[in-house]
């Protein structure tokens, strides 16, 4: 147990040096698998089986109104005990809501303390931005730890008329480099800016145009963009 505690401390101490926020690691709302509150438990079972998920967010009138989370274990219990049919809304557990700007390190501590495995991420208007699981957070942390111990690579490599930049590069630094004003209110990093342009995690090689620049997702690892190719239009 002591070794586990030491390992957790190491993970958290590494992550505290980063300013990754939940919005950068969440599953965006467009990729969320949800179920309507008035759906039957039979329908809920179908969704659990087809998606392979053990927890499914339950929606009210729209995806911006998450009324709870259905657990697959509850569905199994209903069928084992041959209970009368119920709706997804009736068996849903309370959802755990977090703001999209919360730091990943803080959220991991909170989710561990509250024994939460899934959180609904909300935007500044109170709408649903996406969801994040504790596995997503740990995946992000492991990536950060690997990055910490990797050979230190330069943040920017200039290649003729374009630049290969580390996705953690500050947006303001990129703006100075290419001589273009880039909005840094929403996103601190180039990777965050690319996620915003894509509206989801982009595929490697996908291109996005913005403010006279072309951004190409050069290297994507899991749900993280790690390298971005930048060129002028």
N, C-alpha and C positions, 0 to 999 in steps of 0.2 A: 504493500500500500504506500509506503514511504517513497518508493521509486516512482510510482504513478503520480504522487503529489509533486515530486520534483520535476517530472516530465511536464505536468500541467503548468507548473510555474515557468518552466523554460519556454513553453509554447506562448504563454501570455506575455512574458517579458519580451520575446522577439516581436510579437505582434504589436506591442505598445509603441514600438519605434515607427510603425507604419500608420498612415492615416486613412487606410481603406475604410470605406463606408458601406453600409448594407446595400445601397442601391447598386453598387458595383459587383455584388456577388449573388444577388437575388435572381430567382426565376421570374421574368417579367410577366405581367398579367396576361399578355397574349399567348403565353405558353402554359398558363395554369390549367390544370385539370380540376374542374369543380362539379358540384351536383346541386340541383335546385332543392330548396327546403321542402317542397311538396312532393319530391320524388319518393317512390316506394323503396323499402329496404332491398327488394329484389333488384331494382335498378342500381342501387348503391353497390350491391355485390358485383354486378356486371362491370361497373366502372372500376372497382378495386381490382378485379381479376384482369381486365383488359389493360389497365395502366401499370399494374405491379406496385401501386402506391399503398401504403398502410394507413395513410391519413389523407382525407379529401376535404377541402374547404366546401362549406355549404353556403349557397348564395340565396339572398332574399329576392327582391325584384330585379336587381342587377348585380354584376360582379363588384360594384362599389359598396354593396351592402352584404358583407359576410356575416352570417348569423352564428356560425360555429364550425366545428370540425368533426367529421365522422371518422371513427376509428374502425379498422377492419376487425379487430378483436370483438367489438360490440356486435358487429353483424354476425360473426360466427356464433356468438352466444345466443342471439335471437333464433338462429336456425337450429342450433343444438337443442334448445329448450322448446322449440316449436311454439314460440310466442306469437300472438296475433300480429298481423301486418301493422307496421308503423311507418311514419315518414322519416326522411333523413333529418328534417328539422327537429323532430321529436327526440331523436337519439343523439343529436350533436352535442359535443362538449363546447365549453366557452373557447372562443378563439383568443389567441395572444397577439396583440397588435403592437407594432414598433414603427417609429418614424424612419423613413428611408435614409436620413442623414446620420443615423446613429453609427458610431464606430463599431466595426466588427468585433474588436477585442471586448468592448463593453457588453455587446449583445451576447457573446459566448458566455461570459461570466453570469449574466442574468438568466440565460436559458438553462445553464447548469444548475444554478441556485433554485430556480423555479420548476425544474424537471420538465421543461418544455422541449419538444422535439421539432416543432414547426411554428413559425411566426408569420403572421400576415403583415406585409409591409405597406404602410400608408404614405401617401404623398402629402404635400403641404395643404391641400384642400380637403383632406380627410378621405379621399378616394383610394381605391386599392391600386398600389403600384406593382405589387408582385407578392411572392412568398419566399421565405428562406428556411432551410432546414439546418439542424445542428451539423449534419454531414457536410452541407455546403460550406459552413463556417470553418470546419476542421480542414476541409480540402483547401480552402484559401490559406489557412494558417500553415499547413504543410508546405504549400507552394512558397509562402513567404520565407519559411525556414530554409528550404532548399536554396532560394535566391540568396539568403544571407550567407550561406556557406559556399556558394558558387564562386568561381573566379570572378573578380570584379570586372564586368564588361563596361565599356564606355556607354554613357546615356545616349550619345548621338554619334552616328557614323555618317559622314558626308560622302555621297557617291555621285559625283558629277552634279547634275541638276536636282538631285533628290537626297533625302535624308532618311536613314533608318533610325528610328528613335525608340528608346525604352518606353513602354506604355506608362511607366510611373513618372515620366518627365513632366514637370510642371507646365501647365498651359501657357503661363506668362513667359517661361523660358523659351518655349517653342515660338511664341509670337515675336520675341526679340530676335530669335535666330533667323526667321524667314521674313521679318519686316512686315508682318500683317497683324492687325488688331484682332484678337480672338477673345470671345466672351469667357471670362474665368469665374463668373458669379456662380454658375450652375455646377461646373466641374473643375476640380483642381488639377486633374491629370489628363494627359493626351488619351490614355486608355478610356477614361470616363467620357471624354468628348466623343470618341468613336462609338461607344455604347449608346450615347444619346442620339447620335446621327442614325445608327442602325435601328434603335428601338428594341434591341435584343442583343444576344451575343452573336457577333458576325461570324461568318465562315472565313477561313483563310483565303486570301485573294479577293475578298469583296472590297469594292471601292465606293467611297462616298465623297461628294464634293461639298465644300463649305468655305465661304469667304475667299474665293479665288485659289483654294488649295484642294488637292486630291489626297484623301487619306485612304490607304490600303491596309487592311488587317493582314499583317505579314506573318505573325505567329500567334496562334490561339491555342491555349492549353486548358482543357476542360471548359470552365466558364470564365476564363481570364484571357484577355488580350494581353500578350506580353511584348510584342514588337509591332510598330506601326511604320509604314513607309509613307513619307510625306513628300509631295511634289507640288510645284506651282502649276496652275492650269495654263 
